[in-house]
Amino acid sequence: MATFKALHEDMTLLLHAASILLAAGVLVAGWGVFIRLNRYAEELEPEAMDQAKDEDKKLE
């Protein structure tokens, strides 16, 4: 929010605002890819995922 407020005051900060927006987009897209790949792994090997979850329970 502060970045875009500063953008209205000084147009030379446009590159900074755009880079923040781009970085946030990349992070969200990367998170989405991670979730999708994790879901595929759970579907391919459900026994392995159950075994990993059991190991997590042992650590708690």
HELIX and SHEET records of a PDB file:
HELIX    1   1 ALA A    2  GLU A    9  1                                   8    
HELIX    2   2 MET A   11  LEU A   13  5                                   3    
HELIX    3   3 LEU A   14  LEU A   44  1                                  31    
HELIX    4   4 PRO A   46  LEU A   59  1                                  14    
END                                                                             
